[in-house]
Amino acid sequence: MGCCDAPGLMPIEEAMEKMLSPITPIQTTLQLPIADAIGYVIAEEIQSPIFVPPFDNSAMDGYAIRIADLANQQVMPVAGKSFAGQPFEGDWPQGSCVRIMTGAKIPLGCDAVIMQENTEVTDAGVQFNQIDVKPNNNIRPTGDDIKQGDVVLLKGARLTARDIPMIATLGISHVTVVRKPRVAFFSTGDELKPLGEPLIEGQIYDSNRYGIKSLIENFGCEAIDLGIIPDCPKTLEATFEKAQTLADVVVTSGGVSVGEADYTKDILEQLGQIGFWKLAIKPGKPFAFGKLSTAWFCGLPGNPVSAVLTMYVLVQPLLAKLGGHSEWKAPQSIPAITRSAFKKAPGRTDYQRGIYSVENGQFVVETTGNQSSGAFRSMSLANCFVVLERERGRVEVGETVNIQLFNATLY
């Protein structure tokens, strides 16, 4: 242990290894219509059964020509029309052109399309004003986008709104996907009050469940909300028993600290086993990970920022692996110049909330202000984490730090 390590606290890198190493991906698969498959992880690679486009087609509204004819005369009669879905199928005499629209099939023998802006319709026919016409001008060839047999999506990719229309262009109506991980979650604490009810002295509203639910769903998982559970050992134990019958992972917020009414850790020791408890991370030190009889367990701190941070940094990669999302990547660290000072003491990896921008091609970052783990306003203002190394102390203006831009799950 180095001089700057916090005694008894596990480094975040070691915690991640302990969390991910025992996780095996879910093997259950489903066949879903592509309209219902967004957000799911595909269980097998998708190959294209066709060429896209399936035929040579026009990239412009204009006229299909043979370049050789254009060399002999600048005015041509129109032999017919080719529209999208209604290709030209008549005789095409030499020295004539075919009116063609964007996406329409290229007539046999055509080797260029001249867009209509470079033409003029006269009584004698179409006057072509473009002098230099190259072969295949404005023609999109067969398979220009996708070749038959191309792998368009790898196994383990999570389907997005960008993927679904691409799959549809291939004529594929159903895909094989991995069942989404089921995550049961609840908040603990007598001080918590549901929204819409008046607070009495000593009470606060339960905000954590709303952030946790949003993140679970944004991670591509099924969220099972078990509500607010009071600080009662029997009720907590019963809730844990119920949760593990419903879910692959049980997530709690609160109850993993060192207070006299924090029972979660004790109950976990009775029902399963604790992998670790307390990390060298700020905020989020009282984070617990373990195994119940039939489900994994992640115990988040009760402070709102700590709960969201540990869900994002620690639980997100666990759920990605469990769900077979092999294409998931951890947020990339980017160097940035500080525009404000950041308070820090050595001993824990510190995830401070920051606002980044780009000035003259250089990332710069400033603090959102109050970095208390209970001050969620600073999280709402942020667009990145400023990740300060364990051994690092106070950061002054002008120093270089590493930032992690929020991925789509926090937007």
Secondary structure, DSSP 8 states (H G I E B T S, - for coil): --TTS-TT-B-HHHHHHHHHTT------EEEEEGGG-TT-EESS-EE-SS-BSSS-EESSSEEEE-HHHHHH-SEE-EEEEEBTTB---S---TT-EEEE-TT-B--TT--EEEEGGGEEEETTEEEE------TTBTEE-TTSSB-TT-EEE-TT-B--TTHHHHHHHTT--EEEEE---EEEEEEE-TTEE-TTS---TT-EE--HHHHHHHHHHHTT-EEEEEEEE-S-HHHHHHHHHHHHHH-SEEEEES--SSSTT--HHHHHHHHSEEEEE-BSEES--S-EEEE-SSSEEEEE-SSHHHHHHHIIIIIHHHHHHHTT-TT-----EEEEEESS-B---TTSEEEEEEEEEEETTEEEEEE-S---TT-THHHHH-SEEEEE-TT---B-TT-EEEEEE--GGG-
